[in-house]
Amino acid sequence: FSATVVGSHAHLCRWDRSGAIVSRKFDWTDSYILAEFFWRFAHMTLGERGFDTTVTKPSRKESSMAYSVFRSARKHNRLISFPEEGEDLVKFLVYDADGEEHGVIAGRPQTRPSSLVGRSTFGYVGVYVGTGSIVYQKDSWRIAENGLEKEGDTYAKLEAAKVKYLPGFMFGGDVP
C-alpha cells in the first residue's frame, strides 16, 4: 500500500504483482479518509499487509543442519553457489497438494526477477528439513485463473508418467 499526497489532495494505492489499483483523488484536509487508512493499516496483520508469513527464520538447530549439508555439498559440486557458514538463512513453509506443511532452508536466491510486475519467480538452493537433502526451491506468484492448471500438478503428472530428464518433483502448492 502507498499514499501519494500533493498539496491538499491524495491518492491511495494497493500494489500487487499485476500492478496497482489507485483510488480517486480526494481532499485529505477535508475528510478523514487518509487518517482512517493509516489507522486501519496500523491494525492489519503482516499477512494482511502483504507479507509472506510462510517465510520465517530457521531455528539454530535447523540452521546448523543446513550449514552442514551445504558444506558437504560444496565439496562435491563447484558449479552451484551454496550458502556459506554465517550467511543469513530463511525457512520456507511449502505446502503439498494435500495442504501438508514442509520446511525448506535456503540462503540468498540463485535467480531473481528483473521486473516489479509479473510472477516474481525466485529460485533457491535449499535443504529439505524432512530429509536433509539438497533441493531446488522455486518461489513464484501463480496465475490463479479458472482452467489454468497449477504448475505443481503438471510436474506431478509428468513424474507419475515417468517422463525422462525431469529434475525430480517432491511437492508444490499454494500458500494458504
Disulfide bonds with the S-S distance in Angstrom:
none
